[in-house]
């Protein structure tokens, strides 16, 4: 699932940036919209990062995964800047070295986002399947270790990407473009490691989550139809809480897949038939826009996030002991 085209028959000998054919009004509008999208992505995810990092009540295992995904989405927002300029200008204007750096960071960020979503699906499965065991066994410290391990794996993947494609990168890149020609064995590695495996994990575990959530809903209805003891009330509340969290994060995962799958399908077809780089670029923008959407999902479904935003923008966060403010009530 590469961010790049790698048909080596398309090597260019001479390349010059095409002249801009857009009217000045359209040109300005595109840049204004691009700036707005970038700012929304950066500011929205920065609010998520500050909220989870600052408020003690939000230091939960699941929120550590939300925090890592928000960091990844924030980096995606930064990468949107050269990507959108590239799409508007139909020309890469930042040189070869920045192109290679941009592609390496993009590869890292993409794989990190996918594996973060996969970890969220595993986390929700563990929480929904056995809430009490999850509470006792899965700690913030353990989840931080998992997140750090994810970072290390993704860095290793990016290094492997560079090592296996270094010669092709440096010798085949065309001036005015940011199109890297990759080695023949890389598409197979990328297909398995960055597409088949994480998507299989997401689909399998979230299927299990929805099956268990349905059973929980039936159990809660049965408890509501009878006189409930204190223990039953606690069990019912725990089930409802985990089902709600699973539902919200299920929406998050679903939106991610909707944004990701068109690009994945296009990349897979690119191994068989020729796919235009312009088409690939537009679908890649759609993947990036998922990072813009995620904070709105939090704001729509998480009351604590809306409360955190009010505290942050009203500068109450600067007060002494603001980290102890109750944001879950």
C-alpha positions in Angstrom: 0.0 0.0 0.0 2.6 2.5 -1.1 2.2 6.2 -1.3 4.0 6.1 -4.6 3.9 4.8 -8.1 6.6 2.3 -9.0 6.2 1.4 -12.7 9.8 1.5 -13.8 8.9 1.6 -17.5 7.8 5.2 -16.9 11.3 6.5 -16.3 11.5 10.1 -17.5 14.4 11.6 -19.3 13.2 15.2 -19.4 10.5 16.7 -17.2 9.3 20.3 -16.7 6.5 21.5 -14.6 3.3 22.2 -16.6 2.1 25.7 -16.8 -0.8 26.6 -14.5 -4.1 26.5 -16.4 -6.4 27.5 -13.5 -7.9 30.9 -13.3 -6.5 33.2 -10.5 -9.8 33.0 -8.5 -9.9 29.1 -8.6 -6.2 29.1 -7.8 -6.7 31.3 -4.7 -9.7 29.3 -3.6 -7.8 26.1 -3.7 -5.1 27.5 -1.6 -7.5 29.0 0.9 -9.4 25.7 1.2 -6.0 23.8 1.6 -4.9 26.2 4.4 -8.3 25.7 6.1 -8.0 21.9 5.9 -4.4 21.9 7.2 -5.3 24.2 10.1 -8.4 22.1 11.1 -6.3 19.0 11.0 -3.4 20.5 13.1 -5.6 22.3 15.6 -8.2 19.6 16.0 -5.6 16.9 16.7 -3.6 19.2 18.9 -6.7 19.7 21.1 -7.0 15.9 21.4 -3.3 15.6 22.3 -3.4 18.3 24.9 -6.7 16.9 26.4 -5.5 13.4 26.9 -2.0 14.4 27.9 -3.0 17.1 30.4 -6.1 15.8 32.3 -5.3 13.1 34.7 -8.8 11.5 34.4 -8.1 10.8 30.7 -5.0 8.8 31.5 -6.6 5.4 30.6 -5.2 2.6 28.5 -7.6 3.2 25.6 -6.9 6.9 25.6 -3.2 6.2 25.2 -4.0 4.6 21.9 -6.3 7.6 21.1 -3.3 9.9 22.0 -0.9 8.0 19.7 -3.4 8.1 16.8 -3.9 11.9 17.4 -0.1 12.4 17.2 -0.1 10.4 13.9 -3.0 12.5 12.6 -1.2 15.7 13.6 1.8 14.6 11.6 -0.5 13.8 8.7 -1.8 17.3 8.9 1.8 18.6 8.5 2.3 16.3 5.5 -0.8 17.7 3.9 1.0 21.0 3.2 3.5 19.7 0.5 0.9 17.1 -0.7 -1.8 19.8 -1.4 0.7 22.1 -3.0 1.9 19.2 -5.2 -1.7 18.5 -6.3 -2.6 22.2 -7.0 0.7 23.0 -8.8 0.9 19.6 -10.6 4.6 19.8 -9.8 6.9 18.8 -7.0 8.6 22.1 -6.0 10.7 21.0 -2.9 13.6 19.1 -4.4 14.9 15.5 -4.3 16.1 15.3 -0.7 12.9 16.6 0.7 11.0 14.3 -1.6 12.8 11.2 -0.1 12.3 12.5 3.4 8.6 13.3 2.7 8.1 9.8 1.4 9.8 8.1 4.3 7.8 10.0 6.8 4.6 9.3 4.9 5.4 5.6 4.8 6.0 5.7 8.6 2.9 7.7 9.3 0.7 5.5 7.2 1.8 2.2 8.7 1.7 3.7 12.2 -1.9 4.9 11.7 -3.0 1.5 10.4 -1.4 -0.4 13.3 -2.8 2.1 15.8 -6.3 1.4 14.5 -5.5 -2.4 14.7 -4.4 -2.0 18.3 -7.6 -0.1 19.1 -9.6 -3.0 17.7 -7.7 -5.5 19.9 -8.1 -3.2 22.9 -11.8 -2.9 22.4 -12.1 -6.7 22.0 -10.3 -7.3 25.3 -12.4 -4.6 27.1 -15.7 -5.9 25.8 -15.0 -9.6 26.1 -14.0 -9.3 29.8 -14.3 -5.8 31.3 -13.2 -6.9 34.8 -10.1 -8.7 33.6 -9.3 -5.8 31.3 -9.5 -3.3 34.2 -7.2 -5.4 36.4 -4.6 -6.5 33.8 -4.4 -3.7 31.2 -2.7 -0.6 32.8 -1.6 2.7 31.4 2.0 1.7 31.8 1.4 -1.5 29.8 -0.4 0.4 27.0 2.5 2.9 26.8 4.9 0.0 26.3 2.6 -1.3 23.5 2.4 2.2 21.9 6.2 2.6 22.1 6.7 -0.8 20.6 4.4 0.2 17.7 6.5 3.3 17.1 9.7 1.1 17.0 8.1 -1.4 14.6 7.0 1.4 12.3 10.4 3.0 12.4 12.0 -0.3 11.5 9.6 -0.7 8.6 10.5 2.7 7.3 14.2 1.9 7.6 13.6 -1.3 5.7 11.7 0.6 3.0 14.6 2.9 2.5 17.3 0.1 2.6 15.5 -2.0 0.0 14.7 0.9 -2.3 17.7 3.2 -1.8 19.3 2.7 -5.2 16.1 3.1 -7.1 15.2 6.2 -5.2 18.4 8.0 -5.9 18.8 7.0 -9.5 15.3 7.1 -10.9 13.6 10.1 -9.4 12.6 12.7 -12.0 13.2 16.4 -11.6 9.9 18.2 -10.9 8.2 15.0 -9.7 8.2 13.1 -6.4 7.7 9.6 -7.8 9.9 6.9 -6.5 10.5 3.7 -8.4 10.6 0.8 -6.0 12.3 -2.6 -6.1 10.4 -5.6 -7.4 10.2 -7.4 -4.1 8.9 -4.5 -2.1 5.2 -4.6 -3.3 4.8 -8.1 -1.9 6.3 -7.1 1.5 4.2 -4.0 1.6 1.0 -5.8 0.6 1.3 -8.4 3.4 2.7 -6.2 6.2 0.9 -2.9 5.6 -2.4 -4.1 4.2 -3.5 -7.8 4.6 -2.3 -8.4 8.2 -3.5 -5.2 9.9 -6.8 -5.1 8.0 -7.4 -8.8 8.9 -6.8 -7.9 12.6 -9.2 -5.0 12.4 -12.0 -6.9 10.7 -11.7 -10.1 12.8 -11.5 -8.3 16.2 -14.3 -5.8 15.4 -16.5 -8.5 14.2 -16.0 -10.2 17.6 -16.6 -6.9 19.3 -20.0 -6.4 17.7 -21.0 -10.0 18.3 -20.2 -9.6 22.0 -21.8 -6.2 22.2 -25.0 -7.8 20.9 -24.9 -10.4 23.6 -24.3 -7.7 26.2 -27.3 -5.8 24.9 -29.5 -8.9 25.4 -28.1 -9.5 28.9 -28.7 -5.9 29.9 -32.4 -6.1 28.8 -32.8 -9.3 30.8 -31.3 -7.6 33.9 -33.6 -4.7 33.4 -36.6 -7.0 33.4 -35.8 -8.4 36.8 -34.9 -7.1 40.3 -31.2 -6.3 40.2 -28.7 -6.7 42.9 -25.9 -4.2 43.5 -23.5 -6.5 41.6 -25.8 -6.9 38.7 -26.2 -3.1 38.5 -22.4 -2.7 38.4 -22.1 -5.4 35.7 -24.8 -3.7 33.7 -23.1 -0.3 33.9 -19.8 -1.8 33.0 -21.3 -3.5 29.9 -23.0 -0.3 28.8 -19.8 1.7 29.2 -17.7 -0.7 27.2 -20.4 -1.0 24.5 -20.5 2.8 24.1 -16.7 3.0 23.9 -16.7 0.2 21.3 -19.4 2.0 19.3 -17.5 5.3 19.2 -14.2 3.6 18.3 -16.1 1.4 15.8 -17.2 4.6 14.0 -13.6 5.8 14.1 -12.4 2.6 12.5 -15.2 2.6 9.9 -14.4 6.1 8.8 -10.7 5.2 8.6 -11.5 2.2 6.4 -13.8 4.2 4.1 -11.0 6.7 3.6 -8.3 4.0 3.2 -9.9 1.3 1.1 -10.1 3.3 -2.2 -6.4 4.0 -2.0 -5.6 0.4 -1.1 -7.7 -1.0 -4.0 -6.0 1.5 -6.4 -2.6 0.5 -5.1 -3.4 -3.2 -5.5 -4.6 -2.6 -9.0 -1.4 -0.7 -9.6 0.5 -4.0 -9.3 -1.5 -5.5 -12.2 -2.5 -2.5 -14.4 -1.1 1.0 -14.9 -2.7 3.5 -12.6 -2.1 7.2 -13.2 0.0 9.0 -10.5 -2.6 11.8 -10.4 -5.4 9.3 -9.4 -3.2 7.8 -6.8 -2.4 11.3 -5.4 -6.1 12.3 -5.2 -6.9 9.0 -3.3 -3.9 9.7 -1.0 -5.4 13.1 -0.1 -8.5 11.2 0.9 -6.5 9.1 3.3 -4.9 12.3 4.8 -8.4 13.9 5.2 -9.3 11.1 7.6 -6.9 12.8 10.0 -9.1 15.9 9.7 -12.3 14.0 10.4 -11.1 12.1 13.5 -11.2 15.1 16.0 -14.8 15.8 14.8 -15.7 12.3 15.7 -14.3 12.8 19.2 -16.2 16.1 19.5 -19.5 14.5 18.3 -19.4 11.4 20.5 -17.2 12.2 23.5 -18.6 14.7 26.0 -15.3 14.8 27.8 -13.6 16.1 24.6 -16.1 18.9 24.3 -15.6 19.9 27.9 -11.8 19.8 27.4 -12.1 22.1 24.4 -14.0 24.7 26.5 -11.4 24.5 29.3 -8.5 24.9 26.8 -9.9 27.8 24.7 -11.0 29.6 27.9 -7.5 29.3 29.2 -8.7 27.5 32.4 -6.0 25.0 31.6 -3.4 27.5 32.7 -4.8 27.5 36.3 -3.0 25.6 39.1 -4.2 22.0 39.4 -6.2 22.3 36.1 -5.0 18.7 35.4 -7.3 17.5 38.2 -10.5 19.1 36.8 -13.3 16.6 36.5 -13.9 16.3 32.7 -15.9 13.1 32.8 -18.9 14.4 34.7 
